[in-house]
Amino acid sequence: MIDVWTKQAPDGTTITFKKEGTKEVGYIYSAEGRTVKETSSMRDELTRLEVETLFADYVKGTK
């Protein structure tokens, strides 16, 4: 399963979130839109809101 969505950061940058994986192998979550892409992986499936919370500092531009 792949789920992709975008959100605008406070500074106007468009951040693209991506969730890939299955319950059997786990999930990879990423946020992209700044110079550096941030990625995290885990066994649990997160909701869109949980993914956005996971990358909150990235969206704010503080990480």
Steps between C-alpha positions, in 0.01 A plus 500: 500500500621849417335818629631842390369843600626857529474776758621858496757591766470834685778646280310409181705190412294210372583183694421161345430218745522136393400178675604168344480142623283219629413355839720198421826690431444834673477857376733771377393861553662800334469877477654684209505860382805654659867445412513182709241222491405348836407131530385272782397135508297293746277195525186693593276667244450867579214725395567808286476721809750281687743519205469879491563510875806273460652753259371818672850650549582429136185679384581800722851508353668455837654163420 
